[in-house]
């Protein structure tokens, strides 16, 4: 593992306008070319969080998948964020993970936000994803997943005895400002309990449902301390996470050795 440069792209997503959002987020991220290893966009960054956007959901052959792959090449970084994508099994709130070498992976949001009816229109994912990038093992999650610590829980990796599943946990979100205290507290809890860094991106502005978003995107260390906080303005915030500091903390405080064994159905 080498130190990892993480950039949080906190934007005011345009409502139901994928082409405009692709241009908008490309513009925000453009100065990061060659200066970041990982660029993170919000949840549903082409439309905002909307049940109605399902009617215009793209496929994996559509323009947004091509766009995120192109951005990874242009920026020389892994690029990730979620969009609505249609498959034969339904429409998923799908987080895409693209790297400059052409790799594309995805994670489908498992916990659908029933308070907004997401569970009635979208299909739920069933598997957790861990990706590897520059020596880091990274676990991406989407918004409401943050509230479910069992699904988020770091575990010993059976393929690497004594090691944990992941070193960095990501959250992309459209998390309204009315629930900002929960966002801030739970992000810190996930970092502390999982002995990992957490990088989280939320949107800002007001969406087409008149919901306000206060951002609060952040990179948080394994002690629950923020390395960078984005506040409530649109823009980019970056931080470097230290591989050596993480390894030292896990050696100094190996709580994972006393963790409960479990599996996720």
MARDONU-588142 format. One line per 2 residues: number of its first residue (from 1); their letters; for each residue x, y, z of C-alpha. Coordinates in steps of 0.1 Angstrom, whole numbers, plus 2048, in hexadecimal, padded with zeros to 3 digits. Layout:
REM MARDONU-588142
NUM	A	X/Y/Z ~ ...
This chain:
REM MARDONU-588142
1	XX	800/800/800 ~ 80B/823/7F8
3	XX	7FA/843/805 ~ 7DA/84A/7F3
5	XX	7CE/86C/7E6 ~ 7A9/86F/7EA
7	XX	793/88A/7DA ~ 76F/890/7E4
9	XX	75A/8A1/7C9 ~ 73D/8B1/7DB
11	XX	725/8C0/7C2 ~ 702/8CE/7BE
13	XX	6F4/8B3/7A8 ~ 6DD/8C0/78C
15	XX	6BA/8B1/78E ~ 6B3/896/774
17	XX	6CD/8A2/75B ~ 6E8/887/756
19	XX	6FA/899/739 ~ 6FC/8BA/74D
21	XX	708/8A7/76C ~ 723/895/758
23	XX	730/8B6/74C ~ 72D/8C6/76E
25	XX	740/8AB/781 ~ 75A/8A8/766
27	XX	761/8CD/76B ~ 764/8CA/790
29	XX	77B/8AC/78D ~ 791/8B9/771
31	XX	7AC/8CA/787 ~ 7B2/8A9/798
33	XX	7C2/899/779 ~ 7E3/88A/784
35	XX	7DE/897/7A8 ~ 7C7/87D/7B7
37	XX	7C5/857/7BA ~ 7A0/854/7C2
39	XX	784/86C/7B7 ~ 763/867/7C8
41	XX	741/875/7BB ~ 720/875/7CE
43	XX	704/85C/7CC ~ 6ED/85E/7AD
45	XX	704/879/79F ~ 6F3/87B/77D
47	XX	6D0/882/78A ~ 6CD/888/7AF
49	XX	6BC/870/7C7 ~ 69A/86B/7B5
51	XX	682/84E/7B0 ~ 677/85E/790
53	XX	699/85C/780 ~ 694/837/77D
55	XX	680/83D/75D ~ 6A0/849/74C
57	XX	6B9/831/75B ~ 6D6/829/745
59	XX	6E5/807/73E ~ 709/7FC/743
61	XX	70E/804/71E ~ 701/828/723
63	XX	713/849/723 ~ 71A/84C/749
65	XX	72D/82B/74B ~ 742/836/72D
67	XX	746/858/73D ~ 753/84B/75F
69	XX	76C/834/74D ~ 778/852/739
71	XX	77C/867/758 ~ 791/84D/769
73	XX	7A9/84E/74B ~ 7A9/874/749
75	XX	7AF/879/76E ~ 7C7/85C/772
77	XX	7B3/851/790 ~ 798/839/79C
79	XX	776/84A/798 ~ 757/83F/7AA
81	XX	733/84A/7B1 ~ 710/83C/7AD
83	XX	6F5/83F/792 ~ 6D5/82D/788
85	XX	6DC/811/771 ~ 6C3/7F9/760
87	XX	6C9/7D4/75D ~ 6B4/7B6/754
89	XX	6AD/7B2/77A ~ 6A2/7D6/780
91	XX	6B1/7F8/786 ~ 6CC/7FA/7A0
93	XX	6DC/818/7B2 ~ 6FE/80C/7A6
95	XX	71F/819/7B2 ~ 739/818/795
97	XX	75E/813/79B ~ 774/81C/77E
99	XX	79A/81C/77C ~ 7B2/82A/761
101	XX	7BC/807/756 ~ 799/801/74A
103	XX	78C/7ED/767 ~ 767/7F2/770
105	XX	756/7E3/78E ~ 735/7EB/79F
107	XX	722/7E8/7C0 ~ 6FC/7E9/7C1
109	XX	6EE/7FB/7DF ~ 6E1/7E1/7F7
111	XX	6CD/7F6/810 ~ 6B2/809/7FD
113	XX	6A3/828/80E ~ 680/81D/814
115	XX	676/83F/824 ~ 679/84D/801
117	XX	66A/82E/7EF ~ 68B/824/7E0
119	XX	685/7FF/7E9 ~ 664/7FF/7D5
121	XX	674/809/7B4 ~ 699/7FF/7B5
123	XX	6A9/7DD/7B8 ~ 6BF/7D6/7D6
125	XX	6E2/7C9/7D3 ~ 6EC/7A9/7E4
127	XX	712/7A9/7E6 ~ 72D/7BE/7F6
129	XX	74A/7CA/7E1 ~ 76E/7CE/7EA
131	XX	785/7DD/7CF ~ 7AB/7E0/7CF
133	XX	7BC/800/7C5 ~ 7E1/809/7C9
135	XX	7E5/7EF/7E4 ~ 7C6/7FA/7F8
137	XX	7A7/7E4/7FD ~ 789/7FA/7FA
139	XX	764/7F4/803 ~ 74B/80B/7F2
141	XX	728/811/800 ~ 70B/827/7F6
143	XX	6F9/83F/80D ~ 6DF/82C/823
145	XX	6F8/80F/826 ~ 70A/825/83F
147	XX	6EE/81E/859 ~ 6F4/7F8/859
149	XX	715/7F0/86B ~ 713/7CA/866
151	XX	714/7CE/840 ~ 72F/7E9/844
153	XX	744/7D4/85C ~ 768/7CD/855
155	XX	771/7A8/858 ~ 790/792/857
157	XX	797/789/833 ~ 79A/763/830
159	XX	7B1/767/813 ~ 7C9/77C/828
161	XX	7C9/76D/84B ~ 7CB/787/866
163	XX	7C2/7A4/84E ~ 7A2/7B7/84B
165	XX	78B/7B8/82D ~ 792/7DD/825
167	XX	7A7/7FB/82D ~ 791/816/820
169	XX	76B/818/820 ~ 759/82F/808
171	XX	736/83E/80B ~ 725/852/7EE
173	XX	705/863/7F8 ~ 6E7/87A/7F4
175	XX	6E3/880/81A ~ 6CB/89D/822
177	XX	6D7/8B7/83A ~ 6BA/8AF/852
179	XX	6CC/88F/85A ~ 6F0/89D/85A
181	XX	6F8/894/87E ~ 6F2/86F/877
183	XX	708/872/858 ~ 725/881/86B
185	XX	723/86A/889 ~ 71F/84A/876
187	XX	73C/851/85E ~ 753/854/87D
189	XX	744/835/88C ~ 74B/820/86D
191	XX	76F/82C/86C ~ 776/825/891
193	XX	765/803/892 ~ 774/7F7/871
195	XX	797/803/878 ~ 798/814/856
197	XX	797/835/845 ~ 775/841/838
199	XX	76F/858/81A ~ 74C/865/815
201	XX	73C/87C/7FB ~ 71A/88C/7FE
203	XX	70A/8A6/7E7 ~ 701/8CA/7EF
205	XX	6E5/8E1/7E4 ~ 6C0/8DC/7E1
207	XX	6B1/8C0/7CB ~ 691/8BE/7B7
209	XX	67E/8B1/7D5 ~ 688/8D1/7E9
211	XX	6A0/8BD/7FF ~ 6BF/8CF/80B
213	XX	6E1/8BF/80D ~ 6FD/8CD/823
215	XX	71A/8B9/814 ~ 730/8B0/832
217	XX	746/89A/81C ~ 765/88E/82E
219	XX	783/877/831 ~ 785/869/854
221	XX	7A1/855/864 ~ 7A0/835/878
223	XX	79C/84A/898 ~ 77E/85C/88B
225	XX	791/87C/885 ~ 78B/88F/864
227	XX	7A8/894/84D ~ 793/8AB/837
229	XX	76F/8B8/839 ~ 75E/8C8/81B
231	XX	744/8DD/82D ~ 725/8E7/81A
233	XX	733/8F6/7FA ~ 737/8E6/7D8
235	XX	75A/8DD/7CF ~ 776/8C5/7D5
237	XX	787/8BB/7F5 ~ 7A6/8A4/7F6
239	XX	7BA/891/810 ~ 7D6/878/811
241	XX	7D1/859/825 ~ 7F0/848/834
243	XX	7F6/823/830 ~ 810/824/84B
245	XX	7FA/835/864 ~ 7DE/81C/85E
247	XX	7F5/7FE/862 ~ 804/80D/882
249	XX	7E1/812/891 ~ 7D7/7EF/88A
251	XX	7F6/7E1/899 ~ 7F3/7F8/8B8
253	XX	7CD/7F1/8BC ~ 7C5/7D0/8AC
255	XX	7A0/7CF/8B6 ~ 799/7B9/898
257	XX	7A8/79C/8AA ~ 78B/79C/8C2
259	XX	770/7A2/8A8 ~ 752/78B/8A4
261	XX	752/774/887 ~ 733/777/870
263	XX	726/774/84D ~ 70E/789/839
265	X	6F0/778/829
